[in-house]
Amino acid sequence: MNRGVKSEIVLLGVCIVALLAAASVRWPYFVYVLLRILICTASAYLSTKRYKEHRTPWVWAFAAIALLFNPLVPVRMSRPDWRIVNVLNAIFFTAWAVYSDLALRMRIS
């Protein structure tokens, strides 16, 4: 497996676990700030990688997630709304991880 894709899938796995944990457990506020930093940084990184690959729709999708989770100018929502957002982003990251893994396997074989 391509080393870059493998590290990207590990990064996505960490984000997925963090998002699902945040959706199901009530944590102190600083943990949610750390979650914002993790998701924003990962999404900005993935957006940059998609930009270099000239995959414009994915650039916008990951950039939108980075903006939603940015810790500098936070988006304010109620806790139930954030649960929905966290689960939807976990689903999106899971779908992207599966898609990129399948695309890599098809290129190899």
C-alpha positions in Angstrom: 0.0 0.0 0.0 1.2 3.5 -0.8 2.8 5.0 2.3 1.0 8.4 1.9 -2.4 6.8 1.5 -1.8 4.5 4.5 -0.8 7.5 6.7 -3.9 9.4 5.5 -6.1 6.5 6.4 -4.6 6.3 9.9 -5.2 10.1 10.3 -8.8 9.6 9.2 -9.2 6.7 11.6 -8.1 8.9 14.5 -10.5 11.6 13.4 -13.4 9.2 13.1 -12.8 7.8 16.6 -12.5 11.3 18.1 -15.7 12.5 16.4 -17.7 9.5 17.4 -16.4 9.7 21.0 -17.3 13.4 21.1 -20.8 12.6 19.8 -21.5 10.0 22.5 -19.6 11.2 25.7 -19.9 14.5 27.5 -16.4 16.0 28.0 -15.0 19.1 29.5 -14.8 22.1 27.2 -11.0 21.9 26.6 -11.4 18.4 25.0 -13.8 19.9 22.4 -11.2 22.6 21.7 -8.6 19.8 21.1 -11.1 18.1 18.9 -11.6 21.2 16.8 -7.8 21.6 16.4 -7.5 17.9 15.3 -10.3 18.0 12.8 -9.5 21.5 11.5 -5.8 20.5 11.0 -6.6 17.2 9.4 -9.2 18.6 7.1 -6.9 21.5 6.0 -4.1 18.9 5.3 -6.5 16.7 3.3 -7.8 19.7 1.4 -4.2 20.7 0.5 -3.4 17.2 -0.7 -6.6 17.2 -2.9 -5.6 20.6 -4.3 -2.2 19.2 -5.4 -4.1 16.3 -7.1 -6.4 18.8 -8.9 -9.5 17.2 -7.3 -11.4 20.5 -6.8 -14.8 19.2 -5.3 -12.9 17.4 -2.5 -10.8 20.5 -1.9 -14.0 22.4 -1.1 -15.5 19.6 1.0 -12.4 19.3 3.2 -12.0 23.1 3.4 -15.6 23.5 4.5 -15.0 21.0 7.3 -11.8 22.8 8.3 -13.7 26.1 8.5 -16.6 24.5 10.5 -14.2 23.1 13.1 -11.7 26.0 13.2 -10.7 26.9 16.8 -9.9 30.6 16.1 -13.4 31.7 15.1 -15.6 28.9 16.4 -19.0 28.1 15.1 -21.5 28.1 17.9 -24.2 25.4 18.0 -26.1 23.5 20.7 -24.7 20.2 21.9 -27.4 18.1 20.1 -26.5 19.9 16.8 -22.8 19.2 17.3 -23.6 15.5 17.8 -25.3 15.4 14.4 -22.4 17.3 12.8 -19.8 15.0 14.4 -21.6 11.8 13.3 -22.0 13.2 9.7 -18.3 14.1 9.5 -17.3 10.7 10.9 -19.4 9.2 8.1 -17.8 11.4 5.5 -14.3 10.6 6.7 -15.2 6.9 6.7 -16.5 7.1 3.2 -13.4 8.9 2.1 -11.1 6.4 3.7 -12.9 3.5 2.0 -13.0 5.3 -1.3 -9.2 6.2 -1.3 -8.3 2.6 -0.2 -10.4 1.1 -3.0 -9.0 3.5 -5.5 -5.5 2.6 -4.5 -6.2 -1.1 -4.7 -7.6 -0.7 -8.2 -4.5 1.2 -9.3 -2.2 -1.5 -7.9 -4.0 -4.5 -9.4 
